[in-house]
Amino acid sequence: MTMTSAAITAQANLHHQYFLGLQLMVAVEESKQVVYNWMFRLFRRQHEDKFLSSFEKLGLDQEPDAVACAKYHVLSNGIGGVAVEYMAESESKAWVRFRYPRWMYAGPAICGIPVEASRGFLHGWYAQNGVSLNNPRLGFVCVSEDVTGQFGLCGYFKEYDHDLSETERLVFAPDERPPAFVAGDQPVPPARDWSEERLAKANRNYAMEYVRNGLSALTEVIGAERTKMLATKAAWLTGLQNYQDMRAALGMAEGNARQSAEFLSQMMQGMGDACVIDEFEDGSVSITQTGLRIARGLEGQTRQLLLSCWVELWRGAIHAQRSFLDVDCKIQADRLLWRISSRSFRQPKLQV
């Protein structure tokens, strides 16, 4: 694996961890209703952005609606590294079953997520499939959820013989069980379109989109100021916790300002960003970062909020080292200007 490939994978892991940390931060600091509202808005946004536009790319546009929806969840989640299984009973009834470990609640995070998170994304995404496909008879039946003591997220898309009301688009049937898994029935993405490199980048982008859309959706629920407060703290802690894994993945040593700048530069190659490093007589180092994939397509306050939170991932990572360093970052219109320098010990502060 090249260093750039390793950086792409490390970026995917970091953004996944940040999304998990943000979920836990919100679950601890806000009400369960806020968690529901946030997940509903996030998954409705993801649905509207990705669902129909991905059908043709995944070769599903000619499938019956229930089958296409089930296969979509296997393929789209699989590209993001999420294990989902598919079982079709007929053209009008097709199952999906998410396997453990769950990407959404990886590791012990699953113990700190309320069931309202599950209800939010079920209503935000699964209940909307029929609406998006202009099929008023298509709904989703959930037979099991995570964090409820059941066997994990599982259910089926069903095309009924009548139009569904809004409350009928998502129903719960906890006594039902899926049919047997058949390995040969599982859909796979078209090989010509999904090389190993493209899958790795898709995995990274999958996690990034949850961060981008998650912050935007959270702002709609609790406001920009409160979102920034929670999201910068979650980013800082995520950077602290994940630095050693990232450093090891790149085969780099921790050390002084120059080595820290090289670490940031190599990691940002995993985003497709460009970095120019300059050294100064006082031992400090600057990095000019351009490209800013994480903020691509965003403008105004949405972009500013995202970047203000995102830079804390990297400030946290640098502060996880044995050496005490100052890490400052100025957000400009088309670039980030980093400055890393040695310092005497003092409590670092978040850039809020």
C-alpha positions in Angstrom: 0.0 0.0 0.0 1.4 3.4 -0.9 1.4 6.3 1.6 -1.4 8.0 -0.4 -3.5 4.9 -0.3 -2.8 4.6 3.5 -3.8 8.2 3.9 -7.1 7.7 2.1 -7.9 4.8 4.4 -6.8 6.8 7.4 -9.1 9.7 6.4 -12.0 7.3 6.1 -11.4 5.9 9.5 -10.9 9.4 11.1 -14.2 10.8 9.7 -16.0 7.7 10.8 -14.7 8.1 14.3 -15.6 11.8 14.3 -19.2 11.0 13.3 -19.4 8.4 16.1 -18.0 10.9 18.6 -20.4 13.6 17.5 -23.3 11.2 17.9 -22.2 10.4 21.5 -21.6 14.1 22.3 -25.1 15.0 21.2 -26.6 12.0 23.0 -24.9 13.1 26.2 -25.5 16.8 26.0 -28.9 17.1 24.3 -32.4 15.4 24.7 -33.5 12.2 23.0 -35.9 14.3 21.0 -33.0 16.3 19.6 -31.3 13.1 18.6 -34.4 12.0 16.8 -34.8 15.3 15.0 -31.1 15.4 14.0 -31.1 11.9 12.6 -34.4 12.5 10.8 -33.0 15.6 9.1 -29.6 14.0 8.4 -31.0 10.9 6.7 -33.7 12.8 4.8 -30.9 15.0 3.4 -28.8 12.0 2.5 -31.8 10.4 0.9 -32.6 13.4 -1.2 -29.0 13.9 -2.2 -28.1 10.3 -3.1 -31.0 7.9 -3.5 -32.3 8.4 -7.0 -29.0 9.7 -8.4 -27.3 6.4 -7.5 -29.9 4.0 -9.0 -28.5 4.0 -12.5 -24.9 4.0 -11.3 -25.6 0.8 -9.4 -27.5 -0.8 -12.2 -30.9 -0.8 -10.4 -33.1 1.3 -12.6 -34.8 -1.7 -14.3 -35.5 -3.7 -11.1 -38.9 -3.9 -9.4 -39.1 -1.1 -6.7 -39.0 -3.3 -3.6 -36.1 -5.4 -5.0 -34.3 -2.2 -6.2 -34.5 -0.6 -2.8 -33.2 -3.6 -1.0 -30.3 -4.1 -3.4 -29.6 -0.3 -3.2 -29.0 -0.6 0.6 -26.7 -3.5 0.1 -24.6 -1.8 -2.6 -24.5 1.7 -1.4 -23.7 0.7 2.2 -21.2 -1.9 1.0 -19.3 0.7 -0.9 -19.0 2.6 2.4 -17.7 -0.5 4.2 -21.1 -1.4 5.8 -22.1 -5.0 5.8 -25.8 -5.5 4.7 -27.4 -8.6 3.4 -30.3 -9.0 0.8 -33.0 -11.7 0.7 -35.9 -11.4 -1.8 -39.1 -13.3 -1.3 -40.7 -11.9 -4.5 -40.7 -8.9 -6.8 -42.8 -7.1 -4.3 -41.1 -8.1 -1.0 -37.3 -7.9 -0.4 -35.4 -8.0 2.9 -32.3 -6.2 4.2 -30.4 -7.2 7.2 -27.5 -5.1 8.6 -24.7 -7.2 10.1 -22.5 -6.5 13.1 -20.4 -4.6 13.9 -22.7 -1.8 13.0 -20.9 1.1 11.2 -23.3 3.7 12.6 -22.5 2.7 16.2 -19.1 1.0 15.9 -17.5 -0.5 18.9 -18.8 0.5 22.4 -20.5 3.6 20.9 -23.6 1.4 20.4 -24.0 1.4 24.2 -24.5 5.2 24.3 -26.9 5.7 21.4 -30.6 6.0 22.2 -33.3 4.2 20.1 -34.5 7.7 18.9 -31.5 7.7 16.5 -32.8 4.6 14.8 -36.3 5.9 14.6 -35.0 9.1 13.2 -33.2 7.5 10.2 -36.0 5.0 9.6 -38.5 7.8 9.2 -36.0 10.0 7.4 -34.9 7.5 4.8 -36.8 4.2 4.7 -40.3 5.8 4.9 -39.4 8.0 2.0 -38.4 5.5 -0.6 -41.9 5.1 -2.1 -42.3 8.8 -2.2 -39.1 9.3 -4.1 -39.9 6.5 -6.5 -43.4 7.9 -7.1 -44.8 4.6 -5.9 -47.4 5.3 -3.2 -47.8 1.5 -2.5 -44.2 1.0 -1.4 -43.4 0.9 2.3 -40.9 -0.5 4.8 -41.6 -3.0 7.6 -39.0 -3.0 10.4 -38.8 -6.3 12.3 -35.7 -5.5 14.5 -33.6 -2.5 15.6 -30.3 -1.9 17.2 -29.9 -0.9 20.9 -33.3 -2.5 21.6 -32.2 -6.0 22.6 -33.3 -7.4 19.3 -31.0 -9.0 16.6 -30.0 -5.8 14.8 -31.5 -3.6 12.1 -33.6 -5.7 9.7 -36.8 -5.4 7.7 -38.2 -5.6 4.2 -39.5 -3.3 1.5 -43.0 -4.2 0.4 -45.2 -3.1 -2.4 -48.8 -3.3 -1.2 -51.9 -3.6 -3.3 -53.2 -0.2 -2.1 -51.8 3.3 -1.6 -50.2 3.9 1.8 -50.9 6.8 4.1 -48.0 8.6 5.7 -48.2 6.6 8.9 -48.2 3.3 6.9 -45.0 3.9 5.0 -43.0 2.7 8.0 -44.4 0.0 10.4 -43.0 -2.4 12.9 -43.5 -6.2 13.0 -41.1 -7.5 15.7 -42.3 -11.1 15.5 -41.3 -11.6 11.9 -38.0 -13.1 10.8 -36.1 -12.9 7.5 -35.7 -15.8 5.1 -32.4 -17.7 4.8 -29.4 -15.9 3.5 -28.1 -17.1 0.1 -24.6 -15.9 -0.8 -25.1 -16.3 -4.5 -28.1 -13.8 -4.5 -26.1 -10.9 -3.1 -25.7 -7.9 -5.6 -22.3 -6.6 -6.4 -21.3 -3.3 -8.0 -20.4 -3.3 -11.7 -16.7 -4.3 -11.7 -15.9 -2.0 -14.6 -17.0 1.0 -12.6 -15.6 0.2 -9.2 -11.9 -0.4 -9.0 -10.1 -1.0 -5.7 -8.9 2.6 -5.7 -12.3 4.0 -6.4 -13.9 1.9 -3.7 -11.3 3.2 -1.2 -12.1 6.8 -2.1 -15.8 6.0 -2.0 -15.3 4.6 1.6 -13.6 7.9 2.5 -16.3 10.0 0.9 -19.1 8.0 2.6 -17.7 8.9 6.0 -17.0 12.5 5.0 -20.6 13.0 3.8 -22.0 11.9 7.2 -19.8 14.6 8.8 -20.7 17.3 6.3 -24.4 16.6 6.3 -24.5 15.8 9.9 -23.2 19.2 11.0 -25.5 21.0 8.6 -28.5 19.0 9.9 -27.6 19.5 13.5 -27.4 23.2 12.9 -31.0 23.1 11.8 -32.0 21.5 15.1 -30.0 23.2 17.8 -28.6 26.3 16.0 -25.1 27.2 14.7 -23.6 28.3 18.0 -24.6 25.2 20.0 -23.5 23.0 17.1 -20.1 24.6 16.9 -19.6 24.2 20.6 -20.4 20.5 20.6 -18.8 19.7 17.2 -15.5 21.4 17.9 -15.1 19.6 21.2 -16.0 16.2 19.6 -13.4 17.0 16.8 -10.7 17.9 19.3 -11.2 14.7 21.3 -11.4 12.6 18.1 -8.1 13.9 16.9 -6.5 13.2 20.3 -7.7 9.7 20.3 -6.9 8.8 16.7 -3.5 10.4 16.2 -1.4 7.3 17.0 -3.4 5.1 14.6 -3.0 7.6 11.8 0.7 8.1 12.4 1.2 4.3 12.5 -0.8 3.8 9.3 1.5 6.3 7.5 4.7 4.8 9.0 5.7 8.3 10.4 7.3 9.2 13.7 6.0 11.8 16.1 8.3 14.7 16.9 8.8 18.4 16.3 7.0 21.0 14.3 8.6 19.9 11.0 7.6 16.3 11.5 4.1 17.4 12.5 3.8 19.4 9.3 4.9 16.5 7.3 2.2 14.3 9.0 -0.5 16.9 8.2 0.7 17.2 4.6 0.7 13.4 4.1 -2.7 13.0 5.6 -4.2 15.7 3.5 -3.0 13.9 0.4 -5.6 11.3 1.4 -8.2 14.0 0.8 -6.7 15.0 -2.5 -5.6 18.4 -1.0 -2.3 20.0 -1.8 0.1 21.3 1.0 3.1 23.5 0.8 5.5 23.6 3.8 7.7 26.5 4.8 10.2 26.6 7.7 11.2 29.7 9.6 14.3 30.7 11.6 12.5 30.4 14.9 11.8 26.7 14.3 8.1 27.2 13.4 6.6 25.7 10.3 3.7 26.9 8.1 1.5 24.8 5.8 -0.6 26.3 3.1 -3.4 23.8 2.3 -5.5 24.1 -0.9 -8.2 22.0 -2.4 -10.2 21.6 0.8 -12.2 18.6 -0.4 -14.1 18.5 2.9 -15.7 21.9 2.1 -16.2 21.4 -1.6 -19.5 22.9 -2.8 -20.2 24.6 0.5 -20.5 28.4 0.9 -21.0 31.1 3.5 -21.8 30.2 7.1 -22.2 26.5 6.3 -18.6 26.3 5.0 -17.2 28.4 7.8 -18.9 26.3 10.5 -17.7 23.0 8.9 -14.1 24.2 8.6 -14.1 25.7 12.1 -15.0 22.3 13.5 -12.9 20.2 11.1 -9.6 21.9 11.9 -10.0 20.8 15.5 -9.5 17.2 14.4 -6.0 18.1 13.3 -5.2 20.5 16.2 -6.2 17.6 18.5 -4.1 15.1 16.6 -1.0 17.3 16.9 -1.6 17.9 20.6 -1.7 14.2 21.2 2.1 14.0 20.7 4.7 14.0 23.5 6.1 17.3 22.4 4.2 20.4 23.3 3.3 22.4 20.2 1.2 25.3 19.3 -1.1 24.7 16.3 -3.0 27.6 14.8 -5.1 27.7 11.7 -6.5 30.6 9.7 -9.5 29.8 7.4 -9.3 31.8 4.2 -11.5 31.9 1.1 -9.7 29.1 -0.8 -7.1 27.8 1.7 -6.1 27.0 5.2 -3.0 28.6 6.7 -1.5 26.4 9.4 1.3 27.5 11.8 3.0 24.9 14.1 5.6 26.0 16.6 7.2 24.7 19.9 5.9 26.1 23.1 6.3 25.9 26.8 3.5 23.9 28.4 0.2 25.7 28.8 -3.4 24.5 28.5 -4.3 24.5 24.7 -7.6 26.2 23.8 -10.1 25.2 21.1 -10.4 27.7 18.3 -14.0 28.6 18.8 
